[in-house]
Amino acid sequence: EQGRLAVQDQTGAHQTQTALPITL
C-alpha cells in the first residue's frame, strides 16, 4: 500500500507541476 501511495503522490505532483506552467 505504501508503494502505491508513493506512486500516486509522485504522479499527482507531476500533474500539478505540469499544469502550473501551462496555466501560467
PyMOL Python script that loads the backbone (N, CA, C, O; Angstrom):
from pymol import cmd

cmd.read_pdbstr("""\
ATOM      1  N   GLU A   1       0.844  -1.204   0.000  1.00  0.00           N
ATOM      2  CA  GLU A   1       0.000   0.000   0.000  1.00  0.00           C
ATOM      3  C   GLU A   1       0.880   1.255   0.000  1.00  0.00           C
ATOM      4  O   GLU A   1       0.607   2.205  -0.733  1.00  0.00           O
ATOM      5  N   GLN A   2       1.928   1.258   0.816  1.00  0.00           N
ATOM      6  CA  GLN A   2       2.811   2.434   0.874  1.00  0.00           C
ATOM      7  C   GLN A   2       3.418   2.711  -0.499  1.00  0.00           C
ATOM      8  O   GLN A   2       3.544   3.863  -0.913  1.00  0.00           O
ATOM      9  N   GLY A   3       3.793   1.641  -1.197  1.00  0.00           N
ATOM     10  CA  GLY A   3       4.385   1.813  -2.527  1.00  0.00           C
ATOM     11  C   GLY A   3       3.394   2.451  -3.480  1.00  0.00           C
ATOM     12  O   GLY A   3       3.748   3.339  -4.255  1.00  0.00           O
ATOM     13  N   ARG A   4       2.140   1.993  -3.420  1.00  0.00           N
ATOM     14  CA  ARG A   4       1.129   2.544  -4.331  1.00  0.00           C
ATOM     15  C   ARG A   4       0.866   4.004  -4.000  1.00  0.00           C
ATOM     16  O   ARG A   4       0.725   4.832  -4.900  1.00  0.00           O
ATOM     17  N   LEU A   5       0.800   4.324  -2.709  1.00  0.00           N
ATOM     18  CA  LEU A   5       0.547   5.709  -2.303  1.00  0.00           C
ATOM     19  C   LEU A   5       1.682   6.605  -2.784  1.00  0.00           C
ATOM     20  O   LEU A   5       1.445   7.717  -3.253  1.00  0.00           O
ATOM     21  N   ALA A   6       2.904   6.123  -2.667  1.00  0.00           N
ATOM     22  CA  ALA A   6       4.056   6.912  -3.100  1.00  0.00           C
ATOM     23  C   ALA A   6       3.970   7.179  -4.597  1.00  0.00           C
ATOM     24  O   ALA A   6       4.260   8.286  -5.051  1.00  0.00           O
ATOM     25  N   VAL A   7       3.574   6.166  -5.366  1.00  0.00           N
ATOM     26  CA  VAL A   7       3.462   6.336  -6.819  1.00  0.00           C
ATOM     27  C   VAL A   7       2.375   7.354  -7.133  1.00  0.00           C
ATOM     28  O   VAL A   7       2.553   8.205  -8.005  1.00  0.00           O
ATOM     29  N   GLN A   8       1.255   7.273  -6.432  1.00  0.00           N
ATOM     30  CA  GLN A   8       0.154   8.210  -6.661  1.00  0.00           C
ATOM     31  C   GLN A   8       0.605   9.626  -6.328  1.00  0.00           C
ATOM     32  O   GLN A   8       0.283  10.563  -7.058  1.00  0.00           O
ATOM     33  N   ASP A   9       1.350   9.796  -5.230  1.00  0.00           N
ATOM     34  CA  ASP A   9       1.828  11.125  -4.844  1.00  0.00           C
ATOM     35  C   ASP A   9       2.743  11.683  -5.924  1.00  0.00           C
ATOM     36  O   ASP A   9       2.621  12.848  -6.302  1.00  0.00           O
ATOM     37  N   GLN A  10       3.660  10.857  -6.423  1.00  0.00           N
ATOM     38  CA  GLN A  10       4.592  11.319  -7.452  1.00  0.00           C
ATOM     39  C   GLN A  10       3.835  11.699  -8.714  1.00  0.00           C
ATOM     40  O   GLN A  10       4.159  12.694  -9.362  1.00  0.00           O
ATOM     41  N   THR A  11       2.825  10.905  -9.063  1.00  0.00           N
ATOM     42  CA  THR A  11       2.039  11.196 -10.268  1.00  0.00           C
ATOM     43  C   THR A  11       1.262  12.491 -10.078  1.00  0.00           C
ATOM     44  O   THR A  11       1.207  13.326 -10.980  1.00  0.00           O
ATOM     45  N   GLY A  12       0.667  12.655  -8.912  1.00  0.00           N
ATOM     46  CA  GLY A  12      -0.091  13.868  -8.629  1.00  0.00           C
ATOM     47  C   GLY A  12       0.813  15.089  -8.672  1.00  0.00           C
ATOM     48  O   GLY A  12       0.430  16.134  -9.198  1.00  0.00           O
ATOM     49  N   ALA A  13       2.023  14.956  -8.115  1.00  0.00           N
ATOM     50  CA  ALA A  13       2.957  16.081  -8.122  1.00  0.00           C
ATOM     51  C   ALA A  13       3.346  16.423  -9.555  1.00  0.00           C
ATOM     52  O   ALA A  13       3.435  17.597  -9.915  1.00  0.00           O
ATOM     53  N   HIS A  14       3.576  15.399 -10.371  1.00  0.00           N
ATOM     54  CA  HIS A  14       3.942  15.638 -11.768  1.00  0.00           C
ATOM     55  C   HIS A  14       2.826  16.382 -12.486  1.00  0.00           C
ATOM     56  O   HIS A  14       3.082  17.332 -13.227  1.00  0.00           O
ATOM     57  N   GLN A  15       1.591  15.952 -12.267  1.00  0.00           N
ATOM     58  CA  GLN A  15       0.447  16.587 -12.925  1.00  0.00           C
ATOM     59  C   GLN A  15       0.336  18.040 -12.480  1.00  0.00           C
ATOM     60  O   GLN A  15       0.057  18.920 -13.294  1.00  0.00           O
ATOM     61  N   THR A  16       0.552  18.295 -11.188  1.00  0.00           N
ATOM     62  CA  THR A  16       0.444  19.661 -10.665  1.00  0.00           C
ATOM     63  C   THR A  16       1.557  20.528 -11.253  1.00  0.00           C
ATOM     64  O   THR A  16       1.298  21.646 -11.699  1.00  0.00           O
ATOM     65  N   GLN A  17       2.785  20.026 -11.258  1.00  0.00           N
ATOM     66  CA  GLN A  17       3.913  20.789 -11.789  1.00  0.00           C
ATOM     67  C   GLN A  17       3.721  21.048 -13.277  1.00  0.00           C
ATOM     68  O   GLN A  17       4.114  22.099 -13.782  1.00  0.00           O
ATOM     69  N   THR A  18       3.121  20.095 -13.977  1.00  0.00           N
ATOM     70  CA  THR A  18       2.901  20.264 -15.414  1.00  0.00           C
ATOM     71  C   THR A  18       1.786  21.275 -15.660  1.00  0.00           C
ATOM     72  O   THR A  18       1.860  22.071 -16.596  1.00  0.00           O
ATOM     73  N   ALA A  19       0.758  21.243 -14.821  1.00  0.00           N
ATOM     74  CA  ALA A  19      -0.402  22.120 -15.011  1.00  0.00           C
ATOM     75  C   ALA A  19      -0.037  23.566 -14.677  1.00  0.00           C
ATOM     76  O   ALA A  19      -0.561  24.492 -15.296  1.00  0.00           O
ATOM     77  N   LEU A  20       0.846  23.768 -13.716  1.00  0.00           N
ATOM     78  CA  LEU A  20       1.198  25.134 -13.302  1.00  0.00           C
ATOM     79  C   LEU A  20       1.777  25.957 -14.451  1.00  0.00           C
ATOM     80  O   LEU A  20       1.258  27.035 -14.741  1.00  0.00           O
ATOM     81  N   PRO A  21       2.829  25.488 -15.112  1.00  0.00           N
ATOM     82  CA  PRO A  21       3.392  26.272 -16.219  1.00  0.00           C
ATOM     83  C   PRO A  21       2.380  26.484 -17.341  1.00  0.00           C
ATOM     84  O   PRO A  21       2.374  27.538 -17.977  1.00  0.00           O
ATOM     85  N   ILE A  22       1.526  25.494 -17.589  1.00  0.00           N
ATOM     86  CA  ILE A  22       0.526  25.634 -18.651  1.00  0.00           C
ATOM     87  C   ILE A  22      -0.466  26.729 -18.263  1.00  0.00           C
ATOM     88  O   ILE A  22      -0.874  27.537 -19.097  1.00  0.00           O
ATOM     89  N   THR A  23      -0.851  26.744 -16.973  1.00  0.00           N
ATOM     90  CA  THR A  23      -1.813  27.747 -16.507  1.00  0.00           C
ATOM     91  C   THR A  23      -1.177  29.130 -16.541  1.00  0.00           C
ATOM     92  O   THR A  23      -1.817  30.110 -16.923  1.00  0.00           O
ATOM     93  N   LEU A  24       0.083  29.199 -16.139  1.00  0.00           N
ATOM     94  CA  LEU A  24       0.765  30.492 -16.117  1.00  0.00           C
ATOM     95  C   LEU A  24       0.946  31.001 -17.545  1.00  0.00           C
ATOM     96  O   LEU A  24       1.502  32.080 -17.750  1.00  0.00           O
TER      97      LEU A  24
END
""", "prot")
cmd.dss("prot")
cmd.show_as("cartoon", "prot")
cmd.util.cbc("prot")
cmd.orient("prot")
